[in-house]
Amino acid sequence: MRPVYPGLEWYAAISERKRLTGRCSFAALTRCPRYYESVALLSDAGITTKLPPEREAALQAMWEEHDAWPIMAENSASTSGGKGQPNCFSNFCPEVSFDIFKLFATTLIRHHDEIDREAAERAIAADGPSNGKDWRWNWQHVEPMHYSECPVYAKLYPEKKMAEINFHGPVSGQVNVAGDTINSPVMTLTFQDIVACIDASDAPPAEKEAAKSKLAAFLTHPLVTSLVGGIAGGAVGLVK
């Protein structure tokens, strides 16, 4: 039986079935520690372009303070083996794995020697004709992973959005405050309520401060102050 080939078609089908975006929205150096770890390891091994040292040092310091940063080495992304270059990639971001190796996988292990390669070729031949997509030609072991199954993905926090706020009257429509959605045809929501919801949420302190900082920046925008005047000015002190 041929193993799963974790290519783009396989990945997209899972995203569609789960009603998620096709690719991970956190796949960026500044948005996910696992993504950063994987890119940095490939950079250090010389497999990809080298990250600027000052950039890598800044990212490392930033992510080490995040609560999604792995505490134990066993949970960190890692590389091992090989002469000059690693042949084993463990706990990798599947998005990075695909960009470099064209396989959405968290663990990839290359053939150790010709004996392993010959054994793989015999297994492929025994399975009969295929469409040519079989990772066993190049890898001894591949562990497919969709980003929704990544243990780090569940620990990341999407940006909180607030929608349809009318400062000239009651708040209407759907409002998302610190991750909680409030639905009501007509309701009154003060700035004190917004700040209180943020403070009462289960989000980490850094996330709360970031949310209040964005609210304060919004209220002090020249266009906002020109539209709502003293209402915005008086509310700024509540979120600082």
N, C-alpha and C positions, 0 to 999 in steps of 0.2 A: 504494500500500500504506500503510495507516494505521500510524503509529508506535505503539510500546508505550505504554500508559497506565499509569504507575507508581502506581496507587492501592493501597488497602488489600488488595484481593483479590489483586492481583499480588504484593504483598509477602508476604502470608500464605502463598501457594502456594510461594514460594521457601523460606521458613522451614520449612514442613512437609516439603518435599522434602529439605532439608539436615538435618532433625531438630534444628532450633534453636528457641529461643524466638521467639514471634511478633514481638516488638519487641526492640530492642537493650537488653541489661541494663546497659550503660554510659551510657545516655542520661540524664545528669544533670550539672549544673554542676561537681560535685566528683568526677566519675568519668571524665570524658573531656575532653581538651583541645580536640578538634574540636567537640564539642557546645558547650563554653564559647565558643570563638571565634565560632561561628555565632550563638549567642544574643546575645553582646556586640555583634557587628556590626549585627544587626537593631535592637538597643536604641539604639546610637549613631546609627543612621540615622533613628530616630523611627518605624520601622515597628511596633515593639512597645513595651510599657511600658519605661521607662528603668530600668536596673539601678541600685541605690544606689551612688554613687561609691566608698564605702569597701568595699563588697562586691566590686565589679568589680576594684578595685586589689588586694585580697587574693587573689582567684582568679587574676588575671594573674601575680602574684608566685609563687604556688604552682605554676602550670602551666609557667612559664618554667624551673623547676628540674627538670621531669620529662623523662625521656629520649624521650618521645613527642612533645614539643613541636617543631614544625617549625623547622629551622635556616635554610632558605632561604625567602625570601618567596614564591617560586613554588609552594611546597608548603603555604602557609598559606591559610586561608579568606579570602576577600576580596569586596568589592563595588566596583562602578564604574559610571560613566555616569549619565545621567539628570539632570534639572534639579530640584534639591531632594531627590529620592530616587533611589537607585540603580536601574538596570534590568538589571544583570548581577550574578549571585551565583555565585561560583566556589569549588570545593573545600569545599562546604558539607556539614554533617552531614545525611544523608537524613532522619533522625528530626526534626530541626528544620524542614527544608523541608516535610515533610508537615504538621507541626503548624501552620505558618503559611500555606503555599501549597497544601496538600492533594495534594502530589506528592512521592513518595520519590525525590529526585534530588540529585545533587551539584553540578550546574551548571544554572542557569536564566537565560535571556536573554529579556527582553521585546521586543516589536516596537519598532523604532526610530521608525517613522512610519507614516502611513496607507498608504504604498506597500507596505510590508512586510505590513501587516495585510490589504490587499486581495489580495496574492499568496497569503497563507495561506488566505483564504476561497475562492479559486479552487481551490487544491489540495484542500481539504476537500470541496468540491462535486464535483470530479472523481473522488474516491474513492467517491462514492455514499452512500446512507443509512447512518447509524451509530446507536449507542445513546446518542449525545449526549456521550460521554466522549472528548474530543479536546483535548489541551492546546494545539494550534495556534491555537485561538481567542484565547488570551491570551499565548502565548509563541512566540518565534521559534525557540528551541532549548531542549531539555530533555535532560539526560543522566541516565537512570534509574540508581539504585544501591541495592542491598540492603546492609544494614549489614555483612554478612559479607565484602563486597568492599571495604569502606573500608580504606585503607592504615593508618589509625591503630588500627583495631579489633584487628589482629594484635599490636600493641605494648602493649596493655593487659593487666593481670594480674588474673585473678579471685582472689577471696579463697580462701586455702588452708584446707581443712577436714580435721579429724582426727575419725574416727568410731569408736565402739565400743571405747573404751579402758577396760579394767578394771584399776583400780589395786590390787585385792585379789589379783591373780594375773597370769598371762601375758596379753599382748594377743591378742585373737582377732578374726576377721572381716577387714574391709577397712580399711586405714589409708592416708590420704593425707598424706604428709609432704613439704612444699615442692614439691608438684606431682607427686611420684612415688608411685604406688599400690603398696602391699605387700599381697599376698594370702597367707594361710596359715591353716589350721585352728587351729593353736596355735603361738604364737611368743613370744619374749621381746623386749621393746623397752623400753630404759631411757630416762630423760630425757636422758642423755648421748648416746644414739643419735639422738634427735630433734634436739637442738641441732647435732650433727655433720652430720646430713643437711641442715639449714637452711644451715649454713656452707658446705657443699660444693656447694650448688645453684648454678645459673647465674643466679639471680635477682639484681636490682640490690641494692646494699648497703642502700638504704632499705627494700626489701621484706624483706630478711633481718631487719633490726632490728625492723620492724613485727611480723613473725611471732614473734620471740622475746619482744617486749613483750607480745603477746597471750597467749603461753604463760605468762609470768610473772604476768600479771594473773589468769589462770585458776587458777594454783596458789595464789595468795594470797587467793582468794575464801574468806570465812568458812565457807561450806558445805563446800568442798573440804577445807580444813584440818581441819574437824571430822570428816570422814569418813576421811581418810588420814593425818591427824596429821603426825608427823615426816617422813614420806616426801615430802610436798609441801614442807614447810618447808626440808628439806635440798636439794631440787632447785631452789629459787628462785635460789640463788646461781649455779647453772650457766647460767642463761639471761640473767643480767644482764651 
